[in-house]
Amino acid sequence: MTFREWIGLSKTPRYEDARWLGPLLFGVVVLIGTGLLALVLFRSFEALASGTGELRSYLYFLVALIGLPFVIWRSIVAQAQATTAAQGLITERFTKAVEQLGAEKTVKKDGEETTIPNLEVRLGGIYALERIAQDSLRDHITIMEVLCAYIRENAVEPTEFEKNKKGQNILRPPRVDIQAALTVIGRRGKDRLAHEANPPDGKPPFHLDLRGCWLAKADLDGAILGPVELDYANLTGAALNGAILAKAQLRGTNLTEAQMSGVNLTDAQISGTNLTVAWLENANLTKARLIGADLTRAWLVKVDLTSATLWESKTRFAAARFADLSNTDIFDHQLTDFFGDSTTILPDGVSRPIHWHHYENSFEFYGAWQAACEEAGLP
């Protein structure tokens, strides 16, 4: 625990929110100082006139009072110099860390020399940037922009894939440096998130920009991404359990087979997104817009879809048990395509499809759902 946390000042003051307070405090200090000076001069003349021995004390106090502004000014100058030196050190650290992001090394492959990313050095640069963002609030957004740009430039679709026995592409997790950068941006503190939502000097809110990134099999469990921009990104098989994606932009994003238990997608834009076979148990999709999304075989058990919009979405064999579809904007034929049961809450006035049965537990429901999918020829 730091001294500032101990005395209850764990947050950095935002002086720009109370610019009027500075002149007011300065005026109060000047007024008090002038009053004290006048009082001391008055008492000094009284002591001089009466011939008492208090004159010397008053003169000492007068000298101290006159010298106080110079002491304060010297402290302010010293603080300004220290701040300038600290900012210079942060700039130096930042420059060195960014240089590390481009580190490469030469290795021999098939008898020929080739250049590959130096992952050890790049990892050092990523974690150095995280430390600077923690130390310097003013540099936080810039560092997040750098890390997002690094991910966008490096998280690209592979030119070659390994094949399994069925001839299908084998997806590998992101390179270790890309995963590290994702982890860093996904664990930002509450004070940094508040700074992003309300930057100084009237700047617009900051959003993470990961549009078009190839992030298949990425580990984003518990990541705090908020209104991140992930349009047209590939997150096939990614782990997003418990992640915060409220108001996220996920237009055309590929989330096939993504693990998304407990994910928060409140008010998210998910139009045209591929959620085939995605696991969304306990997910919060309140007010989400899933226009044209593909929910084929998605697991939607205990999902909250209150006030969500599912126009033109594909819902064939999407599993709905203990799901809340009340006030959901959905067509009758889409509801019929669901594989649901008696526990699902439907919009008022909507009849339960006749093929929705009652199941004793989730295991029985899961088995019946799997069997129905296999019978329909869905893998």
LINWO-V220584 format. One record per backbone hydrogen bond with DSSP energy under -0.5 kcal/mol. CO is the residue of the C=O (numbers start at 1). NH is the residue of the N-H. E is the energy in kcal/mol with one decimal. If there is no record, write none. Layout:
CO|NH|E + CO|NH|E
This chain:
2|6|-2.0 + 3|7|-1.9 + 4|9|-3.6 + 5|8|-1.2 + 13|15|-0.8 + 14|17|-1.7 + 15|18|-1.7 + 16|19|-0.7 + 18|21|-1.3 + 18|22|-0.6 + 19|22|-0.7 + 19|23|-0.7 + 20|24|-1.3 + 21|25|-2.6 + 22|26|-2.5 + 23|27|-2.5 + 24|28|-2.2 + 25|29|-2.5 + 26|30|-2.5 + 27|31|-2.4 + 28|32|-2.6 + 29|33|-2.8 + 30|34|-2.7 + 31|35|-2.2 + 32|36|-2.6 + 33|37|-2.5 + 34|38|-2.5 + 35|39|-2.4 + 36|40|-2.6 + 37|41|-2.4 + 38|42|-2.4 + 39|43|-2.6 + 40|44|-2.5 + 41|45|-2.3 + 42|46|-2.1 + 43|47|-2.8 + 44|48|-2.4 + 45|49|-2.4 + 46|50|-2.3 + 47|51|-1.5 + 47|52|-1.1 + 52|55|-0.8 + 54|58|-2.1 + 55|59|-2.5 + 56|60|-2.4 + 57|61|-2.3 + 58|62|-2.3 + 59|63|-2.4 + 60|64|-2.4 + 61|65|-2.5 + 62|66|-2.4 + 63|67|-2.3 + 64|68|-1.3 + 65|69|-0.6 + 67|71|-1.8 + 68|72|-2.6 + 69|73|-2.8 + 70|74|-2.3 + 71|75|-2.0 + 72|76|-2.5 + 73|77|-2.6 + 74|78|-2.3 + 75|79|-2.5 + 76|80|-2.6 + 77|81|-2.4 + 78|82|-2.2 + 79|83|-2.7 + 80|84|-2.5 + 81|85|-2.3 + 82|86|-2.4 + 83|87|-2.7 + 84|88|-2.2 + 85|89|-2.0 + 86|90|-2.3 + 87|91|-2.5 + 88|92|-2.0 + 89|93|-2.5 + 90|94|-2.9 + 91|95|-2.6 + 92|96|-2.1 + 93|97|-2.3 + 94|98|-2.5 + 95|99|-2.0 + 96|100|-1.6 + 97|101|-1.0 + 98|101|-0.6 + 98|102|-0.5 + 99|102|-1.2 + 100|103|-1.8 + 103|118|-2.2 + 105|116|-2.7 + 107|114|-3.2 + 109|112|-1.6 + 112|109|-3.6 + 114|107|-3.0 + 116|105|-2.8 + 117|119|-1.3 + 118|122|-2.3 + 119|123|-2.6 + 120|124|-1.7 + 121|125|-1.9 + 122|126|-2.3 + 123|127|-2.4 + 124|128|-1.8 + 125|129|-2.0 + 126|130|-1.8 + 127|131|-2.0 + 128|132|-2.1 + 129|133|-2.4 + 130|134|-1.7 + 131|135|-1.8 + 132|136|-2.6 + 135|137|-0.5 + 136|139|-0.7 + 137|140|-1.3 + 137|141|-0.5 + 139|143|-2.2 + 140|144|-2.3 + 141|145|-2.3 + 142|146|-2.1 + 143|147|-2.5 + 144|148|-2.4 + 145|149|-2.4 + 146|150|-2.3 + 147|151|-2.2 + 148|152|-2.7 + 149|153|-2.2 + 150|154|-1.4 + 151|155|-3.4 + 154|156|-1.7 + 155|214|-2.9 + 162|170|-2.9 + 164|167|-2.0 + 168|164|-2.2 + 169|171|-0.6 + 170|162|-0.5 + 175|179|-2.5 + 176|180|-2.0 + 177|181|-2.0 + 178|182|-2.2 + 179|183|-2.4 + 180|184|-2.2 + 181|185|-2.2 + 182|186|-1.3 + 184|187|-1.2 + 185|188|-0.6 + 186|224|-2.5 + 189|193|-2.2 + 190|194|-2.3 + 191|195|-1.7 + 192|196|-2.1 + 193|197|-2.0 + 194|198|-1.5 + 196|199|-0.5 + 196|206|-2.6 + 199|202|-0.5 + 200|203|-1.4 + 208|210|-0.6 + 208|229|-2.9 + 210|213|-1.5 + 213|215|-0.9 + 213|234|-3.0 + 215|218|-1.9 + 218|220|-0.8 + 218|239|-2.9 + 220|223|-2.1 + 223|225|-1.0 + 223|244|-3.0 + 226|228|-2.1 + 228|230|-0.8 + 228|249|-2.9 + 229|210|-2.8 + 230|233|-1.9 + 231|212|-2.0 + 233|235|-0.7 + 233|254|-2.6 + 234|215|-2.9 + 235|238|-2.2 + 236|217|-2.2 + 238|240|-0.7 + 238|259|-2.6 + 239|220|-2.8 + 240|243|-1.9 + 241|222|-2.2 + 243|245|-0.7 + 243|264|-2.7 + 244|225|-2.0 + 244|226|-1.6 + 245|248|-2.0 + 248|250|-0.7 + 248|269|-2.9 + 249|230|-3.1 + 250|253|-1.4 + 251|232|-2.2 + 253|255|-0.8 + 253|274|-2.5 + 254|235|-3.2 + 255|258|-2.1 + 256|237|-2.7 + 258|260|-0.8 + 258|279|-2.7 + 259|240|-3.6 + 260|263|-1.7 + 261|242|-2.3 + 263|265|-0.8 + 263|284|-2.7 + 264|245|-2.7 + 265|268|-1.9 + 266|247|-2.6 + 268|270|-0.8 + 268|289|-2.6 + 269|250|-3.3 + 270|273|-1.5 + 271|252|-1.9 + 273|275|-0.8 + 273|294|-2.8 + 274|255|-2.8 + 275|278|-2.1 + 276|257|-2.6 + 278|280|-0.8 + 278|299|-2.8 + 279|260|-3.0 + 280|283|-1.9 + 281|262|-2.6 + 283|285|-0.7 + 283|304|-2.3 + 284|265|-2.9 + 285|288|-2.1 + 286|267|-2.9 + 288|290|-0.7 + 288|309|-2.5 + 289|270|-2.7 + 290|293|-2.0 + 291|272|-1.8 + 293|295|-0.7 + 293|314|-2.5 + 294|275|-2.5 + 295|298|-2.3 + 296|277|-2.2 + 298|300|-0.8 + 298|319|-2.4 + 299|280|-2.5 + 300|303|-1.3 + 301|282|-2.1 + 303|305|-0.8 + 303|324|-2.9 + 304|285|-2.5 + 305|308|-2.2 + 306|287|-2.3 + 308|310|-0.5 + 308|329|-3.2 + 309|290|-3.2 + 310|313|-2.1 + 311|292|-2.5 + 313|315|-0.6 + 314|295|-3.2 + 315|318|-2.1 + 316|297|-2.0 + 318|320|-0.5 + 318|339|-2.6 + 319|300|-2.5 + 319|321|-0.5 + 320|341|-0.9 + 321|302|-3.0 + 323|325|-0.8 + 323|345|-2.9 + 324|305|-2.5 + 325|328|-1.9 + 326|307|-1.0 + 328|330|-1.2 + 329|310|-2.9 + 331|335|-1.8 + 332|336|-2.1 + 333|337|-1.3 + 334|338|-0.7 + 335|338|-0.8 + 337|317|-2.7 + 338|340|-0.8 + 339|320|-2.2 + 340|357|-0.7 + 341|344|-1.4 + 344|346|-0.6 + 345|325|-2.8 + 347|350|-1.9 + 353|356|-1.7 + 355|357|-0.7 + 357|342|-1.2 + 361|365|-2.0 + 362|366|-3.0 + 363|367|-2.3 + 364|368|-2.1 + 365|369|-2.4 + 366|370|-2.6 + 367|371|-2.2 + 368|372|-2.2 + 369|373|-2.3 + 370|374|-2.4 + 371|375|-2.3 + 372|376|-1.7 + 373|378|-3.0 + 374|377|-1.2
